[in-house]
């Protein structure tokens, strides 16, 4: 076989193996990180800001924390984390939401995360109109708890403040 033909056969194979290796690394590294305990995608200062502004306490047992916020004329804050079922009541009590139950989620409520796949859940909300400098402001808190796994609950928290 000539040298040119060998090159023609090896190039697609090498490119294919390179692409396969890149895909494997991009998929396996995050999966293994999650499998081995995960970490936070919510820096401490962001988590502290959310806990302070929303007056909530994310339990110390929380794992795989993800959160974010937008502060402009109003504010939107959100968090997603996993906790043992035994810590759910303490978290809910730290919020303005009085309780969570298996009642339907009201139409128009949306979370900053994809939650369409959550079928077995608990839900609770809170809303209040309060006086503000511009007249009145609306505060809303929503909690969605994915309870499909009885050993660990995934909590979705959202607070909106509109002035």
N, C-alpha and C positions, 0 to 999 in steps of 0.2 A: 504494500500500500504506500502511496506517495505521502510525503510529509504534508502536503496541502490537504489531502483527504483526511488524514488523522486530525488535523486542526479543525476541520469542518465538523467532525463527529464529537470531538472533545469540548468544543466551545459551548454548544447548547447544554451539554451535561453539566459542565462546570457552572454555567449561569443558573441552571435549574437547582443545583445543589446549594448554591449561594443564596438564592431566593428562599429555598426551604429552610436553611439555617437561620436566616433573618426572621422569618415568620415564627419559627420555633422559639427563638429567643424572645421575640416581642410578646408571645403568648405565654410561654412557660414562666418567665421571670415574674411578671405580676401575679400569676396564678400561685406560684410557690410562695411568694411574699404573703399573699392573702391566706394561703393554707397554713403557713407557719405562724400565724398570729396577727398578721397584718400590722398596720400602723395607722397613723392619723393623716388625713388629707385636710387637716384643719389646724393650722399653726396656733400655738398657745395664745398669742395676742388676739387672733380672730375669735377663737373660742371664748376667751375672756370678755371680749367686746359683746358678743352675742349673749352670753350669760348675764352680763351686767345690764345691757339695754333691755333685754326681754325679761329680766328678773326670773331666770330659770337656773337650775343646777343640773348639768349633765353628770350622771353618776360616775364615780371614779372607776367603776367596773366596765364602763363603756369601751367598746372596741370598734375598730373600723370606722372611726369618726370622720365624717365629711361635712363641711359647713361653709357658709358664705353669707355675704350681706351686701346690700346696696343702701347707702345713706345719701339721700338727696333731699327733696322737699319733705318727703316722708321717709320711710325705711322699709325694707324687706329683709328678713333674716331667716335662714333655714339651716337645718342640721339633720343629718341621718347618722344613726349609730346603732350598734347592737348591744343589748344588755341581757342579763339573766332575767327571767320572768319575775323573780323575787324583788327586783329593783324598780319595776314599773310604777308601783304605787308612789314610791318616794319621788320619782321624776315627775309624775303627774301633779303631785301635791306642790312641787316647786314652781309650777306654772299657774296661770290664771284659769286654766281649764279645770272644772270641778271634778269631772270623771270621764272615763272612756267606756264605750259600750259597743255592742255589735249593731248599732243603728245604722241606717243608710247614710252615706256621705251626701250632703246637700248638693244639688245641681249648682254649678258655677264654682265650686271649690276645686282649686288645683294646687298641686305641690310643685316645688322646683325640681323634683326628681320624677322619673317615670315610675308611676305607681299603678298603672293600668293592670299589671299582672297580679296585684295583691287581691286575693279572693277571700281569704280568711283573716279578718282584721277586727280591731277595736278602733273606734273613732270618737273624738271629742273636740269641742270647739268653744270659743269664748269671743264675744264681741262687746265693745263698749264705746259709746260716744262720750268724749270728754271735752271740757272747755280748753281752748288753746289760744295762742296769740291772734290767729287769724279767724277766730270764731269757734269752730268745733273740729275735733279730730276723731277719727275712727281707729280703734285698735282691734285687731283680730288675731287670735291664736288658733291654730289647728294642729291636732296630733292624730297621726295615723300609725297604728301599730300592727305590723305584719306578724301574726301569731301562728303561721302554718307550721313552724318548727317549735314544739313545746319546750325545747331546751334553751332556745335563744330567740329573743324578739328583736325585730328590726323596727326602730322608731323613726318616724319622719315628723319633724317639727317645723312649723312655719309661723312666723309672725309678720304682720303687715301693720304699718302705722301710716295713715293717710291724713294729711293736714288739709 
